[in-house]
Amino acid sequence: MNNEKTQRLNRTKSHLKQALAHLITEKGYHSVTVKDIVDYAAYNRSTFYTHYSDKIELAEDLLLSMMKELEASVSKSYVSGQKIYTTKLNQPSFNIVLYIYHNRIFFSLINYDDTLPGLHTRFPQTILKIYNEQFDFETINNTPVNMEYFKRYTAYGFYGLLRNWIYNGFKETPENFIKEVIDLSKTHIHSVKYIGDQNTKQKI
């Protein structure tokens, strides 16, 4: 019973978050009201206030949950300690791209000025966090570089490509986009080693 109740509560929160995302694309974040959200999601106001104190709390929950899931999407492609040469990268290596595509309504919010608060900064910061915490990189010919700078350069370069892909309405298929990213990766990265699971265990 408790499990069923938890699932129901999570489902309700998910519907409210989806409603907010859709409404932002229609009228902009600041114009969306709690009434708009509950009407769109087909709930009443009391249901909304059972879960959130206001629209701001809902927006933060939406952003936080999506960024956490973005981070988690990466681990589905790798095994802890696994080292992959860029010549062997393939579509599953970029499950993060598929995650973004499958949640393109949310990630399209990056195209709007009056959008989810914090999205324009948290999205690229999350990409950098993934690079910093989940991967070790080896440069071509082991060229010595400041790895902190290298990860920042690579992460924000990847984010720039994602941003352009999203801005253009995902016209390029995920498969073609991933191929282009892999080809670019080969120009400066020799291999990547996934360390995400190890970092998680250390934090626990």
Secondary structure per residue as TSV (DSSP state, phi and psi in degrees):
chain	resnum	aa	ss	phi	psi
A	1	M	-	360.0	-46.1
A	2	N	H	-61.0	-39.4
A	3	N	H	-65.0	-40.8
A	4	E	H	-64.6	-40.1
A	5	K	H	-65.1	-42.2
A	6	T	H	-62.0	-44.1
A	7	Q	H	-62.2	-39.3
A	8	R	H	-66.5	-42.5
A	9	L	H	-63.4	-43.8
A	10	N	H	-64.2	-37.9
A	11	R	H	-65.1	-41.3
A	12	T	H	-63.6	-45.7
A	13	K	H	-62.4	-38.9
A	14	S	H	-62.4	-42.2
A	15	H	H	-64.6	-39.1
A	16	L	H	-67.0	-39.9
A	17	K	H	-67.3	-41.2
A	18	Q	H	-63.0	-39.2
A	19	A	H	-62.1	-44.6
A	20	L	H	-60.6	-45.7
A	21	A	H	-59.5	-46.2
A	22	H	H	-63.2	-43.2
A	23	L	H	-66.7	-33.2
A	24	I	H	-61.5	-39.2
A	25	T	H	-67.8	-24.8
A	26	E	H	-88.0	-39.2
A	27	K	H	-137.3	0.4
A	28	G	-	87.6	148.1
A	29	Y	G	-58.3	-48.5
A	30	H	G	-68.8	-19.3
A	31	S	G	-88.9	-12.2
A	32	V	-	-76.9	132.8
A	33	T	-	-112.2	166.6
A	34	V	H	-60.4	-38.1
A	35	K	H	-60.8	-41.6
A	36	D	H	-58.3	-43.8
A	37	I	H	-65.0	-48.5
A	38	V	H	-70.3	-33.6
A	39	D	H	-65.2	-43.8
A	40	Y	H	-65.0	-41.1
A	41	A	H	-84.6	-5.1
A	42	A	T	63.6	44.6
A	43	Y	-	-122.8	175.6
A	44	N	-	-104.5	168.7
A	45	R	H	-63.5	-35.7
A	46	S	H	-63.1	-35.8
A	47	T	H	-64.6	-42.5
A	48	F	H	-58.2	-49.6
A	49	Y	H	-73.9	-10.0
A	50	T	H	-68.8	-30.3
A	51	H	H	-105.0	-33.7
A	52	Y	-	-137.0	146.0
A	53	S	S	-79.8	-27.8
A	54	D	S	-165.9	-178.5
A	55	K	H	-64.3	-33.7
A	56	I	H	-62.5	-43.1
A	57	E	H	-66.1	-39.6
A	58	L	H	-62.4	-44.2
A	59	A	H	-61.8	-42.0
A	60	E	H	-66.6	-39.3
A	61	D	H	-64.3	-41.1
A	62	L	H	-61.2	-49.1
A	63	L	H	-64.0	-46.7
A	64	L	H	-62.6	-45.1
A	65	S	H	-65.3	-39.0
A	66	M	H	-69.7	-37.9
A	67	M	H	-69.6	-36.2
A	68	K	H	-65.6	-41.7
A	69	E	H	-68.8	-32.2
A	70	L	H	-62.1	-44.8
A	71	E	H	-62.4	-44.8
A	72	A	H	-66.5	-28.1
A	73	S	H	-62.5	-26.9
A	74	V	H	-67.7	-41.1
A	75	S	H	-64.9	-19.3
A	76	K	T	-69.3	-15.2
A	77	S	T	-98.9	-10.5
A	78	Y	-	-134.2	162.4
A	79	V	-	-113.4	139.3
A	80	S	T	-54.8	129.5
A	81	G	T	86.8	-3.6
A	82	Q	-	-71.5	132.1
A	83	K	E	-112.5	128.6
A	84	I	E	-126.4	129.3
A	85	Y	E	-79.2	144.1
A	86	T	G	-60.8	-24.0
A	87	T	G	-68.9	-16.0
A	88	K	G	-106.4	2.8
A	89	L	-	-64.5	145.7
A	90	N	-	-144.8	-173.9
A	91	Q	G	-57.5	-45.6
A	92	P	G	-60.5	-22.0
A	93	S	G	-65.6	-19.0
A	94	F	G	-120.2	51.9
A	95	N	H	-60.1	-25.0
A	96	I	H	-59.1	-35.6
A	97	V	H	-67.2	-42.1
A	98	L	H	-65.3	-36.9
A	99	Y	H	-62.0	-45.4
A	100	I	H	-62.5	-41.9
A	101	Y	H	-65.3	-42.2
A	102	H	H	-68.5	-20.5
A	103	N	T	-116.0	39.6
A	104	R	H	-67.7	-23.0
A	105	I	H	-62.9	-45.0
A	106	F	H	-65.6	-50.1
A	107	F	H	-70.4	-19.7
A	108	S	G	-68.2	-16.1
A	109	L	G	-62.6	-18.7
A	110	I	G	-64.5	-19.9
A	111	N	G	-77.8	-11.1
A	112	Y	-	-102.4	146.5
A	113	D	S	-77.0	-47.4
A	114	D	S	-90.3	77.8
A	115	T	-	-124.7	-169.4
A	116	L	S	-57.8	122.6
A	117	P	T	-57.3	129.9
A	118	G	T	91.0	-11.9
A	119	L	H	-62.5	-42.5
A	120	H	H	-63.1	-24.9
A	121	T	H	-100.3	-39.3
A	122	R	H	-70.4	-32.4
A	123	F	H	-61.9	-56.7
A	124	P	H	-64.3	-33.8
A	125	Q	H	-64.3	-34.1
A	126	T	H	-69.6	-38.3
A	127	I	H	-60.4	-45.4
A	128	L	H	-63.6	-40.9
A	129	K	H	-59.5	-41.9
A	130	I	H	-60.5	-45.8
A	131	Y	H	-65.0	-40.6
A	132	N	H	-70.8	-39.9
A	133	E	H	-97.8	-21.5
A	134	Q	H	-111.5	-9.4
A	135	F	E	-137.9	146.0
A	136	D	E	-109.6	137.2
A	137	F	E	-113.0	146.5
A	138	E	E	-119.8	125.4
A	139	T	E	-78.1	164.1
A	140	I	G	-60.4	130.7
A	141	N	G	58.6	23.8
A	142	N	G	53.5	33.8
A	143	T	-	-57.6	123.2
A	144	P	-	-69.9	126.9
A	145	V	-	-141.4	163.9
A	146	N	-	-72.2	106.8
A	147	M	H	-66.3	-28.5
A	148	E	H	-63.4	-43.7
A	149	Y	H	-67.0	-40.1
A	150	F	H	-61.5	-45.0
A	151	K	H	-66.2	-39.2
A	152	R	H	-65.5	-43.9
A	153	Y	H	-60.4	-45.4
A	154	T	H	-71.2	-41.8
A	155	A	H	-64.6	-46.2
A	156	Y	H	-74.6	-25.1
A	157	G	H	-66.1	-43.7
A	158	F	H	-64.0	-42.0
A	159	Y	H	-61.7	-39.6
A	160	G	H	-60.8	-40.1
A	161	L	H	-66.2	-42.8
A	162	L	H	-62.0	-43.1
A	163	R	H	-60.8	-42.0
A	164	N	H	-67.5	-40.4
A	165	W	H	-61.4	-44.8
A	166	I	H	-66.4	-43.9
A	167	Y	H	-59.1	-35.6
A	168	N	T	-84.6	12.4
A	169	G	T	74.1	28.1
A	170	F	T	56.6	34.1
A	171	K	-	-63.8	-34.9
A	172	E	S	-78.6	135.3
A	173	T	-	-63.7	151.7
A	174	P	H	-54.8	-37.5
A	175	E	H	-63.5	-45.2
A	176	N	H	-67.9	-39.3
A	177	F	H	-62.1	-46.0
A	178	I	H	-60.5	-41.4
A	179	K	H	-59.0	-43.2
A	180	E	H	-64.1	-41.2
A	181	V	H	-64.1	-42.0
A	182	I	H	-63.1	-43.8
A	183	D	H	-60.6	-39.7
A	184	L	H	-69.5	-38.6
A	185	S	H	-60.0	-35.5
A	186	K	T	-64.8	-17.7
A	187	T	T	-78.8	-18.7
A	188	H	T	-142.2	-6.9
A	189	I	E	-118.2	126.8
A	190	H	E	-85.9	-42.3
A	191	S	E	-157.2	161.4
A	192	V	E	-128.8	143.0
A	193	K	E	-121.0	124.6
A	194	Y	E	-81.7	123.2
A	195	I	-	-124.9	9.9
A	196	G	H	-56.1	-45.7
A	197	D	H	-64.6	-36.5
A	198	Q	H	-65.1	-42.6
A	199	N	H	-61.9	-40.6
A	200	T	H	-63.3	-42.6
A	201	K	H	-64.8	-37.8
A	202	Q	H	-65.4	-37.4
A	203	K	H	-69.8	-34.6
A	204	I	-	-69.8	360.0
